[in-house]
Amino acid sequence: MYGMSGPELLTQLKMQDTRRSAERIHQVNVVLKERKAARQALAALKWARFWRGAGARRRALPSVTS
């Protein structure tokens, strides 16, 4: 960076800032995708347990025709 003129130095610094911002956005995006996947997996487990439990309760109830 030594020996650069003022405009060249500003351009270099702006490019570094832009790159740093892009990396930060990418990291945040990765974390958000991981959280979304974990949330969806937990929701799927919750629904599976709910429906499994609903089926077990339904069988345990006496039928209306008996």
Buried (B, 14 or more C-beta within 10 A) or exposed (E): EEEEEEEEEEEEEEEEEEEEEEEEEEEEEEEEEEEEEEEEEEEEEEEEEEEEEEEEEEEEEEEEEE
